[in-house]
Amino acid sequence: MSDDYQIHIPPSFEAVHADARGRLGVTKETFRARYELCEDMAQMLVDPSQALHHDQGVSEDLILGRTQDGLATPESGFSAAEAVWVATRLAELLGWLGQRAPAVDGPR
């Protein structure tokens, strides 16, 4: 049986769900579904984040930090590591790569 999955999942996301030996800790189907959810969330946050930054003058760091903090809450449905990945991906999509990389830590 061939695997016809066409979406490239970046190594940065594989690291979110890999153990110390690099093996996935979830099924392939779950892994793919989590990637699509996280990528969709990052894409969905582009316009609102740009609006906050340009219209209200909120700093890039603050937007990324608050995004990560909000997604890291238990009720969001994202793990802390996924929240970091989404915030990092959002920074990439917005061209805010000069900003510090979000980290898993306490609230801002």
VOBA-1610 file (N, C-alpha, C; in pm, whole numbers, padded with zeros to 5 digits, always signed):
BEGIN
Met+00085-00117+00000Met+00000+00000+00000Met+00090+00124+00000Ser+00065+00212-00093Ser+00147+00333-00101Ser+00091+00442-00012Asp+00181+00533+00026Asp+00142+00646+00108Asp+00130+00766+00015Asp+00007+00808-00014Asp-00017+00915-00110Asp-00033+01052-00046Tyr+00014+01068+00076Tyr+00004+01197+00144Tyr+00094+01296+00073Gln+00040+01407+00028Gln+00111+01502-00057Gln+00170+01622+00016Ile+00133+01645+00140Ile+00178+01765+00211Ile+00314+01739+00275His+00408+01829+00248His+00540+01820+00310His+00531+01875+00452Ile+00570+01795+00549Ile+00572+01839+00688Ile+00716+01870+00724Pro+00743+01993+00766Pro+00881+02034+00791Pro+00941+01963+00913Pro+01072+01945+00911Pro+01140+01883+01025Pro+01115+01955+01157Ser+01095+02086+01151Ser+01068+02161+01275Ser+00941+02111+01342Phe+00842+02069+01264Phe+00720+02016+01326Phe+00740+01871+01368Glu+00817+01796+01293Glu+00847+01659+01335Glu+00910+01659+01473Ala+00996+01757+01500Ala+01064+01765+01630Ala+00965+01787+01744Val+00852+01849+01715Val+00750+01873+01818Val+00695+01742+01871His+00683+01642+01785His+00619+01516+01823His+00716+01398+01827Ala+00846+01426+01821Ala+00944+01318+01824Ala+01001+01300+01964Asp+01039+01176+01993Asp+01105+01151+02121Asp+01255+01177+02105Ala+01330+01148+02208Ala+01474+01176+02206Ala+01547+01101+02094Arg+01492+00992+02049Arg+01554+00915+01941Arg+01500+00952+01803Gly+01413+01051+01799Gly+01360+01098+01672Gly+01239+01022+01621Arg+01183+00937+01705Arg+01064+00861+01664Arg+00938+00935+01704Leu+00837+00928+01618Leu+00710+00994+01648Leu+00643+00929+01768Gly+00586+01013+01853Gly+00516+00963+01970Gly+00366+00949+01948Val+00321+00975+01826Val+00180+00963+01789Val+00171+00887+01657Thr+00051+00845+01623Thr+00034+00776+01496Thr+00059+00872+01380Lys+00086+00816+01266Lys+00110+00898+01146Lys-00013+00982+01114Glu-00131+00927+01131Glu-00253+01001+01102Glu-00271+01118+01199Thr-00245+01093+01327Thr-00255+01199+01427Thr-00152+01307+01399Phe-00030+01266+01367Phe+00078+01359+01336Phe+00039+01450+01221Arg-00014+01393+01116Arg-00055+01472+00999Arg-00169+01567+01034Ala-00265+01519+01110Ala-00379+01603+01149Ala-00332+01719+01238Arg-00240+01692+01331Arg-00188+01798+01418Arg-00111+01901+01337Tyr-00033+01855+01239Tyr+00041+01949+01154Tyr-00056+02040+01079Glu-00157+01981+01018Glu-00252+02061+00941Glu-00324+02161+01030Leu-00360+02121+01152Leu-00424+02212+01247Leu-00331+02328+01283Cys-00206+02297+01314Cys-00110+02401+01353Cys-00078+02494+01237Glu-00059+02439+01119Glu-00031+02523+01001Glu-00152+02612+00970Asp-00271+02555+00976Asp-00392+02634+00952Asp-00406+02747+01053Met-00375+02718+01180Met-00384+02821+01283Met-00285+02934+01254Ala-00162+02901+01219Ala-00063+03004+01188Ala-00109+03089+01070Gln-00160+03025+00967Gln-00208+03097+00849Gln-00326+03188+00885Met-00416+03138+00970Met-00534+03213+01008Met-00498+03337+01092Leu-00388+03331+01165Leu-00348+03441+01252Leu-00269+03552+01181Val-00234+03533+01056Val-00155+03632+00983Val-00226+03767+00976Asp-00346+03771+00922Asp-00417+03899+00905Asp-00446+03969+01037Pro-00500+03899+01138Pro-00524+03969+01265Pro-00395+04020+01329Ser-00287+03946+01315Ser-00160+03989+01373Ser-00105+04112+01302Gln-00117+04113+01170Gln-00074+04231+01094Gln-00157+04353+01134Ala-00286+04333+01150Ala-00374+04444+01188Ala-00337+04499+01326Leu-00313+04411+01421Leu-00272+04456+01554Leu-00142+04536+01547His-00050+04488+01469His+00080+04553+01459His+00072+04688+01389His+00005+04691+01275His+00001+04814+01195His-00103+04915+01242Asp-00220+04867+01280Asp-00328+04958+01316Asp-00320+05006+01461Gln-00275+04918+01549Gln-00274+04953+01691Gln-00133+04968+01747Gly-00033+04939+01667Gly+00106+04958+01710Gly+00157+04857+01811Val+00091+04743+01821Val+00137+04639+01914Val+00267+04580+01858Ser+00366+04560+01944Ser+00496+04511+01898Ser+00488+04367+01849Glu+00578+04333+01761Glu+00585+04198+01706Glu+00608+04097+01819Asp+00701+04128+01910Asp+00729+04038+02022Asp+00606+04012+02107Leu+00531+04117+02134Leu+00413+04103+02218Leu+00306+04019+02148Ile+00287+04041+02021Ile+00189+03963+01945Ile+00227+03816+01946Leu+00353+03787+01917Leu+00398+03648+01913Leu+00391+03583+02051Gly+00429+03658+02153Gly+00423+03605+02289Gly+00282+03576+02335Arg+00192+03667+02306Arg+00052+03646+02345Arg-00011+03532+02265Thr+00027+03521+02140Thr-00023+03409+02059Thr+00021+03278+02121Gln+00148+03269+02152Gln+00200+03147+02213Gln+00133+03118+02346Asp+00122+03219+02430Asp+00060+03199+02561Asp-00086+03153+02548Gly-00159+03213+02458Gly-00299+03174+02439Gly-00314+03033+02389Leu-00227+02993+02299Leu-00235+02857+02245Leu-00182+02752+02342Ala-00101+02792+02437Ala-00043+02697+02533Ala-00138+02664+02648Thr-00255+02727+02653Thr-00350+02697+02759Thr-00417+02562+02732Pro-00451+02488+02835Pro-00513+02357+02815Pro-00640+02361+02730Glu-00721+02466+02748Glu-00847+02471+02675Glu-00831+02500+02525Ser-00713+02539+02482Ser-00692+02571+02340Ser-00687+02445+02254Gly-00647+02333+02313Gly-00634+02211+02236Gly-00496+02192+02175Phe-00405+02286+02199Phe-00268+02276+02150Phe-00174+02244+02266Ser-00070+02168+02239Ser+00031+02144+02341Ser+00121+02268+02350Ala+00200+02276+02457Ala+00293+02388+02471Ala+00392+02391+02355Ala+00440+02275+02315Ala+00536+02267+02204Ala+00470+02309+02072Glu+00345+02271+02052Glu+00273+02314+01931Glu+00251+02465+01933Ala+00224+02521+02051Ala+00206+02667+02063Ala+00333+02740+02021Val+00447+02689+02063Val+00575+02749+02022Val+00590+02739+01871Trp+00557+02623+01815Trp+00572+02603+01672Trp+00481+02699+01595Val+00356+02712+01637Val+00262+02802+01569Val+00312+02946+01575Ala+00358+02991+01691Ala+00409+03128+01703Ala+00532+03149+01616Thr+00618+03050+01611Thr+00738+03059+01527Thr+00700+03061+01379Arg+00605+02977+01342Arg+00557+02974+01203Arg+00489+03105+01167Leu+00412+03162+01259Leu+00348+03290+01236Leu+00454+03398+01211Ala+00558+03399+01291Ala+00667+03495+01272Ala+00729+03478+01133Glu+00745+03355+01091Glu+00800+03327+00958Glu+00707+03380+00848Leu+00579+03353+00861Leu+00482+03398+00761Leu+00474+03549+00751Leu+00493+03616+00865Leu+00485+03762+00869Leu+00618+03830+00835Gly+00723+03752+00821Gly+00854+03810+00795Gly+00914+03875+00918Trp+00871+03829+01035Trp+00922+03883+01161Trp+01032+03793+01215Leu+01115+03744+01127Leu+01216+03647+01167Leu+01326+03706+01253Gly+01340+03838+01254Gly+01440+03901+01338Gly+01402+03899+01485Gln+01279+03861+01514Gln+01233+03857+01652Gln+01288+03734+01721Arg+01295+03742+01851Arg+01342+03627+01927Arg+01248+03510+01903Ala+01303+03392+01908Ala+01221+03274+01893Ala+01139+03257+02020Pro+01008+03230+02006Pro+00928+03205+02124Pro+00981+03081+02197Ala+00962+03078+02325Ala+01009+02964+02405Ala+00897+02919+02496Val+00908+02796+02541Val+00812+02744+02636Val+00856+02792+02773Asp+00780+02887+02828Asp+00808+02939+02960Asp+00680+02995+03018Gly+00693+03070+03123Gly+00576+03124+03191Gly+00505+03229+03110Pro+00388+03274+03156Pro+00310+03376+03086Pro+00385+03508+03077Arg+00350+03586+02977Arg+00409+03717+02958Arg+00323+03823+03020
//
